Amino acid sequence: LMDRIYSDQRIVSDRTIDSHIKKLRRKISCLDPEVELIHSIYGVGYKYETP
């Protein structure tokens, strides 16, 4: 994901993606607190699931 987003050889921390995911989750929960669309997959990353 980071390679596709930051293709200009910029040095980006893994925590950058975590920060963006956190913000997305917060925005989604404002729309519908009962829906969890983004799931953490330990050792792999994240998974998006439609309701």
Secondary structure in CASP SS format (residue, H / E / C, confidence):
PFRMAT SS
TARGET T0000
AUTHOR 0000-0000-0000
METHOD secondary structure of the structure
MODEL  1
L C 1.00
M H 1.00
D H 1.00
R H 1.00
I H 1.00
Y C 1.00
S C 1.00
D C 1.00
Q C 1.00
R C 1.00
I C 1.00
V C 1.00
S C 1.00
D H 1.00
R H 1.00
T H 1.00
I H 1.00
D H 1.00
S H 1.00
H H 1.00
I H 1.00
K H 1.00
K H 1.00
L H 1.00
R H 1.00
R H 1.00
K H 1.00
I H 1.00
S H 1.00
C H 1.00
L H 1.00
D C 1.00
P C 1.00
E C 1.00
V C 1.00
E C 1.00
L C 1.00
I E 1.00
H E 1.00
S E 1.00
I E 1.00
Y C 1.00
G C 1.00
V C 1.00
G E 1.00
Y E 1.00
K E 1.00
Y E 1.00
E C 1.00
T C 1.00
P C 1.00
END
